[in-house]
Amino acid sequence: MKMNKVLLSVAAVGMVGALAACGNSASSNQTVKVGVLQLIDQQALNAANKGFKEQLAKDGFKGSKVKFDNLNAQGDQGNLSSMSARLKSDKNTVKLAIATPAAQALLKADNKTPMVFTAVTDPKSAGLMSDPKKPDKNATGVTDMVDVKGQIDFTHQLFPKAKTIGLLYNAAEENSVVQIKIARQEIAKLGLKAVVKTAATTNDVQQAAETLASQADAIYIPTDNTAAAAMPTIGKVSAAKKVPVVTADATMVKLAGVATVGINYEDLGKQTAKLAVKIIKGKKVSDLAVQAPAKATLVTNSKRMAQFGVTKAQAEKAAKAVE
């Protein structure tokens, strides 16, 4: 009789263990809930969102196995706060923040639900963690930090006669502030002059771009969300004023830039999704170091290259300056 009781106990423990293992598996029938907060509707961030979902689907999280709650703040701080509060109440399995302000808002509202972020330039400066190698605030992800020094060298090699380089960004975006600081330092090292203009909203971009184009020989745009959302406007100013633009990411080039060695944001989203999958399967956020973009590639705009007299060979040679 005692032996039978022991066997039953062992069997019960084994069954509980099996059920627990099943619950943590990607093959579980339980629906994974993903809350998504995107800062603004612009091509680069849209691409990151798309890549994230494509990779989740590839890893088996599709159809009834995943439920997305997609929120877009349209660049409004008030929306970021209220939407972050809503996602907290939804009790998601994991949250995705797309861009620095979205990540900051989500973390402020809720540090209990695991968060992955994408399109965040400097997570430490943004207050998302103390050490990117050992995330300590239940948030990790993939940065979009580009080689700013290399890109300023790239701009200089494409347009060696340019003595004044214009810089356009939103001073409220921590990610842009970091990049602009580096850009100004590198422009000075080359013996060139930097002219800086800021735009608080997309409505301010046209005037800022026109003023900048009247003062600069070439313009460099960092991975700034406000500028990115208004790239068609910047493209029109560039063409009208005959001042070339070099952008920090590949998406911007299609709308206004001559060329860049930049990030593919869809790939960035996919890279971020792989971290999310690890969290969904039970990995601790603190064990997942922040990752840098997997790669940067040369992207050119043939129409604008022709307009500003840049050849493919020149762009390829200049690209070697970027890591």
N, C-alpha and C positions, 0 to 999 in steps of 0.2 A: 504493500500500500504506500509506504514512504517513497519507494522508488518511482511509482507512478506519479506522485505529487511533484517529485524533482523533475521528471521528464516533462510534465505539463508546464512547470515554471520555466524551464529552459526553452520550450517551444514558444511560450508567450513572449519571452524576451526577444527571441529571434524574430517573431512576427512584428513586434514593435520596431525593432531595428530595421527590418525590411521596409516597413511603411515609412519610416523617417527618411531612409535613403531614397525611396521613391519620391517623397515630397520635395527633396532637394535636387532632383534630377531634371534635366531639360525635357525629358520625355513625359514628365508629370502632366496629368490632365488639367491641373489647376491653371487658370488664366493669369498670365503675367500682366500687371498693370504698369504702364509707363506714362508718367506725367511729363509733358514737354513744354518748356517755356522758351520761346524765341524772342529776342529783343525787337527785331524789326523785319519787315518784308523786303529783303534784298537778295540778289542772286547768290552770293557766296554763302550766306546763312541758309538759304533755301536748299542749296546743294548739300550742305552738311547734314541737314535734316533728312534729305532724301537718302543720302549714303548710309546714315545711321539705320534707317528702317530697312533698307535693302540688305544690309549685313545681318540684322536680326532675323530677317526672313530666311536668309541663307543658312543661318545657324539653327533653324527650326522653329523660330518664334514668329508664326504667321497665322492668319485665319483666326480660329477660336482660341488659339494658344496665347494671343497677345491682344491687349486693348490699349490704345493710345488716347490720351487726353491732350490734344494739341492746342496750345494757347500762344497767341502772338500779341505782344504788348504794343506793337507799332511805334516803338521808340518813346513811349510815354512812361515816366517814372511811376505815376499813380497806378497805371495798369500793371506794372511789374509787381507792385506791392499787393494789390488785390488778387491778382492771379496766383501769386506765390502762396497767399493764404488759402486760396481755393485748392491748390494742389496738395497742400499740407492736410487739409480735411479729407481728401480723396483716398488717403492711405495707400499710396502707390508702392509697388515693389521696388522701383527705382525711378529716379527723376533724371531728365536730361535738360541741361541748361545750354542754350546756344548764344554765345557772346558773354563778355565779362559782366555787364550790368544785370543780365538775367541770372547768372550764377550767384552774384552777390545778393540779389533779392531773394532767391530761393534759399540760400544758406541762412540768411537773417530770419526768414520765416520758419524754417524747419531744418534742424541739423540732426534729426533722428532718422529720417529716410535717406538711404544711400543716394548720392548724386554723382553723376558723371557730367563733365562739361566738355564742350568743344568750341573752337574759335575764341579761346581765351589766351591772351598774349603772355601775361605774367601773373600766374595764380598767386604767387607769394605776395607781390605788391598789392594785389587786389584783395588781400586778406582772406583768401580761401584756404590757406594752410600756412604752417610755419616752415615746413620743409617739403619741397616737391618730391623728394625721394621717399619721405615717410608721411603721407597725408594724415593729419591729426584732427580734421574737422568733418569727417564722413563725406568728403568730396575728393574726387580725382578725375582725371581726364586727359585730353590731348591739347597741347597749346598750338597756336598758329604763329608763334614767334618766328619771324623771318630773319635772315642775315642782313640787317639794316646796313651795316658797314659795306658789305658786298654789293648791296643794291645801289648805294650811293656811288660806289666805284663803277658799277655797271652803267649808271646814268651818265657819269662823267666820260666814260669811254665812248658811249653812244653819241654824246653831244660835247665834244672836247672844247668847242668854242663858247659854250655856256659859262658865263662868269657868275651869274646869280641863279640860285636854285630856289624855287618857291616850294613851300610846304603848306599843305592844307589839312586841317583836322578839327575834330571836336574836342575842346579842352576838358570836357566833362567825362570823356572816356579814358579811363586809366590805361587801357591797352595802347591808345594812341600817344598819350603823354610819354610813356616809356620809349616808344619808337622815335618820336620827334626829338627827344633829348639826345639820343644816339646819333640821329641824322644830322643835327646841328653841329655836333662835335666832329663828325666825319667830314662835313662840308668845309668846316674851318681848317681841318688838317690838310685839305687839298688846296688851301689858299683861295677858296671861293667864298662868296657871300650868300647867306641864307635870308630869305624873306618869308615870314610866317603869317598866315591868316587862319582864323578859326571860324567855324560855323556851328552854332548850337543846335540847329535843326536843318532838315533838308531844304527848307524855304530860304535859308541863309546862304546856301552853297553857291548859287549863281553869282550873287554880288561879290562874295569872297573870291571866287574863281576869276571873275573879270578883273578885279583889283589886282590879284596876284599875277595874272597874265600880262598886265600892263607894267609890272615891275620886275618880272623874272624872265630868264631866257629858256628855262625848262622847269617843269613842275614834278615833284615827287609826292605821291599819295600813299600813306601807310595803310595798314589793314584797319581802317577807320570805318565804323558801321554807318555813320551819317554820310560820309563822302561816298561810300559804296552804294548807298541807296539812291544817290543822286548822280551816278556816273554818266547817264545819258546827257545830263545838263553840262557836266564837266567836259564831256566829249564835244559838245557843240561849241563851248567857249574855246576849247583848244583849237578846233578847226577854224573858227572865225578869227581868232587872234594870232593864229599861226605860231602857237607855243606848244611844243611837245610835252606829253605827259608820260611818266613812267609810274606804274602802279606796283603795289607790293604783292598782290595776288593775281592769279591767272584769270579769274572771272572778270575783274575790272578791265583787263586788256581788251576784251571783246567790245566794250562799250566806249572806251576813251583812250586807252593806253597805246603806246607804240610797241612796247615789249616788256617782259619781266622774266625773272627767274623766280617763280612763285609757287604757291601751294595750290593743289587741287582740293577744293573744299569737300567734294563728294568723297574723295579718298580719306579726308580727315574725319568725316562722319563715320565711315566704315571702321576706321581705326578705333574710334571712340566706342562704337557698338561692341567691339570685341572685349573691351573692359567691362561694359555693362553685362555682357553674357557671363563673365566670370563672377560678377557680384550676384547675379540671379542664381547661379549655381552654388552659391554659398561662400565665395571668397570674401575675406574682409577687405574693406576699402583701404585700411591702413597698410595692407600688404601689397597694394597696387600703386606703384610710383607713377607720377605724372609722366606722360610720354611727349617727346618732341615729334613734329611731323615726320613721317617716314621718308619723304623725299620732296625735293623741289625741282621743277622742270622749266626749261625755256619755252615761253609762249610768246608768239608774235602776232601783230595785226598787220597784215600785208598792205592794206589800204593806207594806214597811217605811216607805215614805214616808207612807202613810196612818197607820201606827202612831205615827209621830213628828211628825205634823202638817206635813209638808213638801209643798208643791205643785209641780207641774211647772214652773210659771212661776218660782217661787223658785229651783229647780235650774238652769233655763236662765239666769237672771240671774247666779247665783253662778258658773256655768261660765265666764263671761267673765273671771274672775280668773285662770284657768289658761291658760298659753300653749299 
